[in-house]
Structure formats: C-alpha cells, structure tokens
C-alpha cells in the first residue's frame, strides 16, 4: 500500500488536515490508531511510516512461512520415570499335590512360566 498524496503544496494546517482525513478514511482501525498516536506532521512522514510498515509486514510474512525442506523435529522420547521391566521366572517341574513322583504320573513333566511386570520410578 503506497500513499501517493499530492498535498505537498500548501501550508502546514492544510497538510495536517489532509493527513487527518486520510487516517479517518483509511479503513484499517489498527493502523489508523497507530498513525493517530504518532501524530504525523505531514504527508512525507505518513508515506515513510506506511512504507516502513509495508516492508515490516512483508518481512514478517516471509519469516512465518516455513520452508518445505525443513526437517521435521524428532519424536519426543518417553519419560524415563515410566519404563517397565519384565522378568521371566521359570519353575522346572510341578509335582502333584499327593507327593507322587512325576515319573509315575506318565507325563513328561509340566513347566510353568510366570511373567512379572514392574514399574520402575528410578531412572
């Protein structure tokens, strides 16, 4: 947006009126508030401020648009306090409750596996 104002002629009062009229009819309330707060003295200052804002906006747009070639960040590692350890406990044979010998029962022996999972809070 460039303000090509043709009001460089005339006295200071006429130029200030033109600047105020421009600010009132701008259509962008945020920019109008900022320009009013600056209390620009003439059209040259207004044009300079508008150019500077336009350059700043274009730089800001360039910096907010990420490059498509930027590598993705690595996935976060799970917290160290939530690791689990699994241990296998194996019992060799099960004897019957009557105390008989496993050779007499006719089976080749039964093995039992038990898995225990424990949460570790220490790293």
C-alpha positions, 0 to 999 in steps of 0.5 A: 500500500503506497500513499501517493498524496499530492498535498505537498503544496500548501501550508502546514494546517492544510497538510495536517488536515489532509493527513487527518482525513486520510487516517479517518478514511483509511479503513484499517482501525489498527493502523489508523490508531497507530498513525493517530498516536504518532501524530504525523506532521505531514504527508512525507512522514505518513508515506515513510511510516506506511512504507516502513510498515509495508516492508515490516509486514512483508518481512514478517510474512516471509519469516512465518512461512516455513520452508518445505525442506525443513526437517521435521523435529524428532519424536519426543522420547518417553519419560524415563520415570515410566519404563517397565521391566519384565522378568521371566521366572521359570519353575522346572517341574510341578509335582502333584499335590499327593507327593507322587513322583512325576515319573509315575504320573506318565507325563513328561513333566509340566513347566510353568512360566510366570511373567512379572511386570514392574514399574520402575520410578528410578531412572 
